[in-house]
Each structure stands twice: as structure tokens, then as C-alpha cells.
Amino acid sequence: MTKMTIMIASAAALLVAASSGAQDAPASKETPSATPDPDKKVCRREQALGSFLSKNVCHTRREWATIDNENGVNAENALARRRTGVPGRN
């Protein structure tokens, strides 16, 4: 796969995750004012592109933050390239 295809697939996966309403579980009722534990494991249901089947993917909150940040950067880069055009491909 080319880099562009990978970035577009990443952007699409980010849009699928955002539209599925994947959210972290609410904080415990015992400590409502405490900050969430970054090492707590959180699972999300993700659906692969071109598939009706979904699967649970589990990571810590810290890992999800990193994944979400990387996906956001990749999506922004893909959109920026689309707006400006890729040199040599016009």
C-alpha cells in the first residue's frame, strides 16, 4: 500500500470511530472529582472498513490518547494534501 492509501484508511478509521460514539466509561461513583487513571484499561468496539463485523480493542487510556492523537494528525495531513493537491499528481 502507498503512504497515501494508508493515511486515507487511517482517516476513514478515525471517522468510523468518531461516528460510532466510542467513549471512555464514566469515572467511578466513589471518586467523581478525581482525575481518571491513565493506566486503566478501556475497550472500544471498532468496525473494520468493508466489514459488518466489529471487534473489541482494549488499550489503556494513555495508549488511546496516543492513538487518537496520531489518527487526528494523519487525518489532518490527508485532508491538507487533498486541499492543496499532491505535487506531481495533478
Secondary structure as a PSIPRED ss2 file (coil, helix, strand):
# PSIPRED VFORMAT (PSIPRED V4.0)

   1 M C   1.000  0.000  0.000
   2 T C   1.000  0.000  0.000
   3 K H   0.000  1.000  0.000
   4 M H   0.000  1.000  0.000
   5 T H   0.000  1.000  0.000
   6 I H   0.000  1.000  0.000
   7 M H   0.000  1.000  0.000
   8 I H   0.000  1.000  0.000
   9 A H   0.000  1.000  0.000
  10 S H   0.000  1.000  0.000
  11 A H   0.000  1.000  0.000
  12 A H   0.000  1.000  0.000
  13 A H   0.000  1.000  0.000
  14 L H   0.000  1.000  0.000
  15 L H   0.000  1.000  0.000
  16 V H   0.000  1.000  0.000
  17 A H   0.000  1.000  0.000
  18 A H   0.000  1.000  0.000
  19 S H   0.000  1.000  0.000
  20 S C   1.000  0.000  0.000
  21 G C   1.000  0.000  0.000
  22 A C   1.000  0.000  0.000
  23 Q C   1.000  0.000  0.000
  24 D C   1.000  0.000  0.000
  25 A C   1.000  0.000  0.000
  26 P C   1.000  0.000  0.000
  27 A C   1.000  0.000  0.000
  28 S C   1.000  0.000  0.000
  29 K C   1.000  0.000  0.000
  30 E C   1.000  0.000  0.000
  31 T C   1.000  0.000  0.000
  32 P C   1.000  0.000  0.000
  33 S C   1.000  0.000  0.000
  34 A C   1.000  0.000  0.000
  35 T C   1.000  0.000  0.000
  36 P C   1.000  0.000  0.000
  37 D C   1.000  0.000  0.000
  38 P C   1.000  0.000  0.000
  39 D C   1.000  0.000  0.000
  40 K C   1.000  0.000  0.000
  41 K E   0.000  0.000  1.000
  42 V E   0.000  0.000  1.000
  43 C E   0.000  0.000  1.000
  44 R E   0.000  0.000  1.000
  45 R E   0.000  0.000  1.000
  46 E E   0.000  0.000  1.000
  47 Q E   0.000  0.000  1.000
  48 A C   1.000  0.000  0.000
  49 L C   1.000  0.000  0.000
  50 G C   1.000  0.000  0.000
  51 S C   1.000  0.000  0.000
  52 F C   1.000  0.000  0.000
  53 L C   1.000  0.000  0.000
  54 S E   0.000  0.000  1.000
  55 K E   0.000  0.000  1.000
  56 N E   0.000  0.000  1.000
  57 V E   0.000  0.000  1.000
  58 C E   0.000  0.000  1.000
  59 H E   0.000  0.000  1.000
  60 T E   0.000  0.000  1.000
  61 R H   0.000  1.000  0.000
  62 R H   0.000  1.000  0.000
  63 E H   0.000  1.000  0.000
  64 W H   0.000  1.000  0.000
  65 A H   0.000  1.000  0.000
  66 T H   0.000  1.000  0.000
  67 I H   0.000  1.000  0.000
  68 D H   0.000  1.000  0.000
  69 N H   0.000  1.000  0.000
  70 E H   0.000  1.000  0.000
  71 N H   0.000  1.000  0.000
  72 G H   0.000  1.000  0.000
  73 V H   0.000  1.000  0.000
  74 N H   0.000  1.000  0.000
  75 A H   0.000  1.000  0.000
  76 E H   0.000  1.000  0.000
  77 N H   0.000  1.000  0.000
  78 A H   0.000  1.000  0.000
  79 L H   0.000  1.000  0.000
  80 A H   0.000  1.000  0.000
  81 R H   0.000  1.000  0.000
  82 R H   0.000  1.000  0.000
  83 R H   0.000  1.000  0.000
  84 T H   0.000  1.000  0.000
  85 G C   1.000  0.000  0.000
  86 V C   1.000  0.000  0.000
  87 P C   1.000  0.000  0.000
  88 G C   1.000  0.000  0.000
  89 R C   1.000  0.000  0.000
  90 N C   1.000  0.000  0.000
